[in-house]
């Protein structure tokens, strides 16, 4: 430190203090004991149940700070199944299902029929990335997915093939999983807490595209609708791709008929089938040039 410099900090940075600690002798009973570790370097301490609020804060702040440093102003979030195959894999999947029991073969056939949504997710992500919308020096509608396979992969791949960057918000699961290879490395994040991951999905979201999916997609989709319905979140375009799928698994009209939601709540949903329709709805909502 230059003690005469008015602008210099007067305390060492944490990483410098950590270096100092590394230079200390570690061969005494006192210095070798875990109690002597610097708290911020003591993983065993940070993983204690009592430190859960601190871990919440870390998961919130790390992603927020890095996205801010990356000049990400807003995102186009894309939800969807991790099981729908890309179009080029459907023939192999169908061929491999020929000798399966009828019910199992039909599942493969239904998933293969949904490969068109992989294509539409890819095309929507590519289109919005090619537009490269900048406002106030920040990138707008940066593609953001759950970072996994299938629909999520299609989203990140579309952005990558357009020469742009995209975000992947992965979650630690008991079984092995990893970010798909199209997520921009410095925008690939891993979460322990589902709640913090879902918060980051929506903090910057200016539109959300929801493709056919399972429990995870349902969870994210209905939480989004609830936040808007209750006024906790300002309205944004909620694009629901695949009317045939969604109306076969959820009777939206029945919810209104039964009175558990109002008829106008159904207006929160914008139905789409193609990437062009999806971007047109977003453009109309924000009065953008298409």
Secondary structure by P-SEA (a helix, b strand, c coil): cccccccccccccaaaaaaaaaacccccccccccccccccccccccccccaaaaaaaaaacaaaaaaaaaccccccccccccccccccaaaaaaaaaccccaaaaaaaaaaaaaaaaaaaaaaaaaaaaaaccccccccccccccccccaaaaaaaaaaaaacccccccccccccccccccccccccbbbbccaaaaaaaacccccbbbbccccaaaaaaaaaaaaaaaaccccccccccccaaaaaaacaaaaaaaaccccccccccbbbbccaaaaaaaaaaaacccc
